[in-house]
Amino acid sequence: MKAGRALLFCAACGSALPGPAGAQTDDRTPRAGEAFTGSVFGTTIEIPARDRTRVTELWAALQWIPSGPESRTFVPDGALLLWRNRNGGEERFRAVLLGIYDDIRWNRKLSGTLESVLTFENTALPWARSEYVEGRRIASEELEWSVVRAGFGLGTRFAIAPSGQDNAVEAALTYEPGVLFFRRGSDTLESFQPPSDAYEGRVHGRVRADAFDRNLLELIHQGFGAGLDAFWAHRAGWQDWGGGPSGLHAADGTRSWSAISGYALAALPVPFVNSERHRLLVSAYGGAGSNLDRFSALRLSGGSNAGDFESLSQPILPAAAFDEIATRGYGILNLEYRFEALFFLFLSARGTLARADRARFDAQGGFANCTDWLNGVTVGLTSGFLWSSTIELFFSRNFGLESESGGVFSPGRNAVYVSFTKSF
């Protein structure tokens, strides 16, 4: 999960580097959940063993994009995370709870490797949402839209090496009925027709594979992981909607859509370096869809996806605001170097190659879809902190996303991301 249970000092001081004053007892990186004894600034630190099958975490995050999308300079995030893994994986419960957003999944063994799957998803933000084109808010098409969705189906799961509580291959096929709700916003253009409320039933095929060893802060340390999500959905009672200027969100009564997305990650030693403190992380994400509209488009956000097997499935686009990029297709490749400065302090530098379909302004001032590069770099740290907590601090630069200065938008954008996770 996001936080480890290290009883740790504040790692913000610049002197927290390996050396005589602060060092761990050997060169082996301590693993998640293990008991560990380390030394920091001459003080011995005892880390007790931790039960990773039962996790309760509260986390809050803020992304600051000083010259980013209109009305999105400060982008908050946060939730309560629950994880319960009982009877050696025979029953698993994962929930991300915020009230205005909830995502719940419950798996229970039926026989052999066969299991039942129940899901619930709720998105009910109490404000109108706008789309963004090259950093500019399209206020004339803002909408309040919500979804409530349940799900049920069958799955299978079997454990794999290195035999941690989260090391497994699991697959599931679920049917997920839901209802979409829409309302006009205060800035919605009078001629813009919101969609009517509609039933949407979708079939969801899902695969997760996790063969990672994780370090004390639950960051992936060695091994590999992969996953796939495939959707086919149909809407009942869906009518033409729109009438605004945006080509991406044109009026469309198409009732069916499909999408597929996947990812693969590997945590590797640095070649020719005989130390676990140096790691290379390689990851790739991609997705595409058919008949996607504003309410089914694949979404790209900035921030962090550090955490468990499900958090890792989320693609991260440096310096993007939450769900800023609505896309019909994307590909992202990351190469990251991570250095273990102390057993609870990890420094990282990541390069990102990203290409995505998105709306752009055309020569006539309208909108057109095109595919372009959104490459970026990210540097930062992840550290254990006081009170069984973890902090993340990252600076990102995206060379393709737009920033605003004096009313003029130009390529290139910076962002700072900070998060705090408390484990109970």
N, C-alpha and C positions, 0 to 999 in steps of 0.2 A: 504494500500500500504506500501511500505518500510519505508517511512518517515512520522513522525508526524510534526505538526506545533508548536512545543514548542519553546518559546523564552528562550533559556536555556544557562546555564553556562557550561564550560568544566568540564566533570565529571571524568576526568582522575586522579584528585588529590585523594589521599588516605583518606583524611578527609571527603569526601562526603558520610557520613553515617548518619543514623537517630540519632537524639539527639537534645539537646537544640539549637545548632547552625544552624541546617538545618532540617526542618520538614515540612510536608504538613499539611493542616489545620485539616484533619480528617483521619480516617483509611480506608476510601473508596477509592479504586483505581479509578482515573479519567478515563472516557471512551473516546474513539476516537471521535473527533469532538465536544465534549462538551466544553463549556466555563468553565474555572477553575481558581481559585485563590489559590496560594500556597506560602509558605514562605521558603526561602533558605538563610541560614547564616544571618538571621535577615532582609532580603530584601523580600518584597512582590512581587510576580510574577503574572501578569495577563495574562492568556491564553485565547484569544478570541475563540468563536465558529468557527468551520471550516466546509465548505461544502465538504463532502466526496464523492459527486457524480461527482466531477470534479477534477482530479488529474493529475499533470504533474511533473514528477520526473526525475532527472538525477543521476545515481548512478555509482560508480566505485569501484572495489574490487581487492584485490591482495591476493593470497594464496602463502605463502612461505613454501616450503617443502625442508628443507636443505639437506636431504640425500635421496630424493625420486627418482622418475623416471628420467632416463637420459633426458636431455634437458627440464625438466619440473620443475626446482627448483623454478622459479617464474612463477605463473600462473595468468595472469591478466583477468579481466572480467569487464563488464559494458555495459550500454545501456541507452536509453531514454525510459521511461515508460509513456504511456498515458492511462487514464481511463476516460470515459465519460458515465454516467448513466442518461439518460433523461426520463422524464415523468413517474417517479415511476417504472423504470425498463423496460418500453416498448421498449426502444432502448438503447443498450449497445455496447460500442466500447472499446476494449482493444488492445493495440499495444506495443510490445517491439521492439525497432528500433535501429539498429546498422549499417545498410548498408550491411555489410558482413553477418549479421544474422538479420532476421526480422520475427516476429510472430504476425499476426494480426487476430482478430476475431470480427465480427460485427453481432449482433443479433437485429432483429427488429420484433415487434409484428405484426401478421397478423390478428388474430381473437381469442378472448377468451384467452386461454393460448398457442395457437399455434403461432410459430414465424419462420421467415426465418433465415438462418444461412449462412454467407459467411466467408471464411477463406483464408489466404495467408501465406505461409511459404517460406523463402529463406535462404539457407545456402551456401555461396560462399566464403569460406576462401581462400585467395590468397597464400597459401603455402601447401606443401605436409604434410599429416598426417600419423603418424606411429601408430601401435598398440604396446602395452606393455605387456610383460609376466614377472611376478615377478619383476617388476620395470625396466626391460631391454627393450630398444627400438629395435623393429624388423625393422631396417632400410631397409632391402632388399625388404620389401613389402610396402614401403611407397607409397602413392598415393595422388594426388590432386583429391578430389571428391566433387561435389556440387549437390544441389537439389533445384529445383524451383517447388513449389506445390501450387495449388489453391484448393478451396473446396466450396461446396454448398450443402444445405440440409434443413431439417426441425427440429424444436425443440419445447420444451415446457418448461414453467417456472411458478412457483407459489411461492409467498412469504411465509416465515415461521417465527416463533418467533426466536429471540427477536425483529424482525421487523426493523433491520437496513437496509441500502441501499444494502448491500451485503448478507443479510440473505434470502436464497431461495433454492429451489430444482430445478435444471434444467437438462434436458436431450436433446440430439441431435443425429441425425443420418445423416452423411454427406458422400458424395462421393468426394474424393480428388485426382484428376489427377495431376501427376507430371512428371518431366523429371530428370533423373540422368545423370550427366556428369563426365567423368573420364579422368585423364592424369597421365602419369608417373612422378615420382619425380626424383630428381638428384641422389638419392641413390638406386633407385629401381633396383633389380636384373635383369640382361638382360633376363634371362629365365622366369621371372615373367610376365604373361600375364594380363594386366589390363582388367577390364570388358569393354564391349562396351557400349556406351551411350544407354539409354533405357527409354522407357515410363513405368511408374509405376502408376497404378490406385489402390487406396485403399478405402475400406469402413471403416468408423470410427464411432463407437458407444461411446458416452461419457455421463457420469453422474457426477454432482457435487451437494453436499448438504452442506450448510454452516449455522450453527446455533450458531455462536460464538458472544459473546461480546468481543470487543477488547479494549486494553488500549490506552493511549495517543500516544504511538509509533506504534500503529497498530499491536502489538503482541496479539495473542489470549489470552484471560483472563478467560473466562468460556464458557462452551457449548461443542458442538461436530461438527465434519465435516467428510465427507467421499466422495470418488469419485472412478470412474472406467473408464478405457479406453480400448476398444477392437478394434483390427485391423484385417482386412483380405485384403491382397494385391496380385496383379498379375502384373508381368512384361512382356512386349512385346518386342521381339527382344533380349531377354537375352541369352547369350552364356556362355559356360564354361570359367572360368577365373582362375587365380592363377598360380600354379606351384612352389610357394615358399615352404619353409620348415614348415610353421606353420600349425598344424592340425586344429586350430580354423578357419582358412581362406582357407581351401582347395578348389581346383577347383570345381565349382559346377554350373550346369546350371539350378538348380531348379528355377522355375518361380513364384511360389506362396509361401507365408508365412503368418503366423498369430501370434498374440501376444495379451496378456491381462495383465493389471496391475491395481492395486487398492491400496487404502489407507484408513485409518480411524484414527481420532485424537479425543482426549478429553482433555479439560482443567478443572481441578478439584481443589477444596479446599484441603489443607493438613489436614488429619484426626486429630481431637482433637486440632486444632489450630484455634482460633476464630479471624482470621485476613485475609483480602483480600491480604495482602502483600506477603503471602506465597501461591504458586501455585504448583500443580503437573500436568505435561503434559505427556500424554501417547499417543504414535503413533505407527502404524504398517503399513508397506509397503510391497508389494509383486508383483511379476510378473513372467510370463513364456511365452514361445513361441514355435512354431513349424517351422522347416525349416529356422531358422534364420541364417543369415550370417553376415559378417562384417558391411554391410550397413543397416541391419534391426535389429541388436542385441539390446537388452535393455542395457541402459548405466547407470553407477553409477559414481557420482562425489562427491567431497567434497564441503565445503563451507557452505552456509546458504540458507534456504528456507523461511526465515521470510518474511511475506508480506500478500498479498491478497489470496483469495480462490484458484487462479491458481498457485501461487508460492508454496503454501502448498502441492500441488500434487507431487512435485519433491522429490524423495528419496535422502537423504544425507548420504554418507558413510564417516566417519571421516578420514581425512588425505589423501583421494584419490584426484588425480589430475582431472581436468575437463575431463569428459567422459573417464577416464582411464580404467575402468572395462567394457569390452564388455561381456555380460552374456546372457545365454539362460534361466536363472531362478534365482530368488533371494528372500530373505525374510529378513526384517529388523524390529526390535522392539526397540523402544526408551522409556526410562523413564527419565524425566527431572524435576529437582526442580528449581524453579525460585523465587528469593527474590527481592522485590521492596525496594531498599535502599532509594531512593528518588522518587518522582513522575515521574521523567524523567530518572531514572537510575535503570536498572534491571540486577542483577547478576544471573548466571545460572550454573548448573552442570548437565550433561547428560551422561547417560550410554547407550551404543548401543550394542545389540546383532544382528549380521548380518551373514548370510550364503548365499553364491552365487556360481554359476557355473562359472568357468573361466579357461583360459589356464594356464597350469603349465609345467615346464620342466620335462621330464621323465628321466629315468636312462641312456638312450642312447644319451641324449642331444637334443632330439626332443621335440615335444609338445604333450600334451594330456589334454583333458578337465577333470576337477574334481570339486567337490563341497567341499568347506572348509569354516572355520569360519574366519570372518574379524571383530571381536569385537573391540570396541573402547570406549574412554571417551572424553568428551569435557567440558571445563570450559571457562567462559568468561563473557562479559558484552555487553549490548545494551543500548545506552544512547542518549537522545536528545542532540543537540549541537547548536552552534551559527548559525544564518542565516537560520532558519527553516530547520534544517538538523538533520540527525541521523547517529551515528557511531556504528559499530559492531566490536568487538575484541574478538577472540576466539583462544584458544590453544587446539589442538586435539592430541590424541595418539591412533594409531591403532595397535593392537597387532598381526594382521595377515598379513597386507601389508608389503612389503619388503623395507628396506633401504640399502643404499650402503655406505661402508666405505673402502677406500683403494682398491677398485676393488672387494670387497667381499660383497655379498648381504646376509642379515640376516633378520628374522622376526622382526617386530616392526618399526614403523615410526611415526615421529612427524610432525606437521604442524601448522602454524600460519595463521589465516585468519583475514583480516581487510577490512572493507567497509565503504564508505562514500556516503550518499544519500542526495541530495539537492532537496527540494520541492519548486515549484514555484507557 
